[in-house]
Amino acid sequence: MTLRVDITALAGEFELAANFTTDGRVTALFGHSGAGKTTLVNLIAGLARPKRGAISIDGDVLVDVERGVFVPANRRRIGYVFQEARLFPHMSVHGNLAYGRRFTRRGDRWADFDAIVELLGIGQLLNRRPVSLSGGEKQRVAIGRALIASPRLLLMDEPFASLDDARKLDLMPYIERLRDTMGLPIVYVSHAVDDVARLADTLVVMSEGTVVASGPLNTILGRADLYRFIGRREASVVLTLRVGTAGSDPDTTLLDHPAGRLSVPRLEKLAGDEVRLRVRARDVALAVGDPGRLSIRNRLTATVTAIDDGPPPMVDIALDAAGMPLVASVTRDAVEALDLRVGMPVTALIKSAALDRPTPASRASDRQKI
């Protein structure tokens, strides 16, 4: 699916300007509070009208101000999961789930009710009313209601905003299942880099009502000129790796990287399973030549591809590790002492990494968490 957005819009005294194209599985709209993210998803959903421009999905025009085209929200086949669940309190969970289907033409219905109930682990909730549900349960039902309407695109506006950290961690694997098993394109709104890194493959950065950058996740996260919007401490890349054969330490899991092998705390994963690993620039040190005996065990061979000055005394070093990007944040003194130059081979020493721990849908313990 290709989503094209080229609009300007007014929301009170706030003016929004957005111009981007995405065909990602999960496109994250990222920015601080007040950046215009919710305004933008409301425009895509058809809950607001732009002042100028057009929005289309796979060439199907949803709105084009200049041509006088505006498709109403109930005809766009776009699912919307709000920050709050917004379930009908007088209906059972089953009634809430079935509600959206009535607005979808029979020929457009692709969603299997039972399969979605199983995917989200909400079968035991069908006869209950929303008042008796926890926050995480309500959000899963809200996601199910949006899916059972058979959308071609799912909008998720900070779906974890009303949940505490524990419930958020419980709910995250269900979002990953949507991404990995259903193939349904998602536009995901967030101001949390960790969430974006775990879920998205395309990143749209917003600030003060304007899209300042868009593109592949790693490209955007690693751009030094965007750190003032993303946060310098969040500069990072996301590696997609596979679990390797078991090592000698039962408390660790080995991940295969084309430039070396990484060791992380033990994961409940099988050899060959895919894992997304976020590596922050501040967690990468560099060595020239053999680094010798060090406590840092995760080492990747790499080549320097760019050197960019950051706020003194830091310098951002872009790296190519056997075709996968890395970025390191080091001091200017270190650059001079190592005589770092573009094209130089180095060893990247990964001191720590924030690791997503996706939970397999098949494990019974996962279904019992919420």
Order of alpha helices (4+ residues) and beta strands (2+ residues): beta-beta-beta-alpha-beta-beta-beta-beta-alpha-alpha-alpha-beta-alpha-beta-alpha-beta-beta-alpha-alpha-beta-beta-beta-beta-beta-beta-beta-beta-alpha-beta-beta-alpha
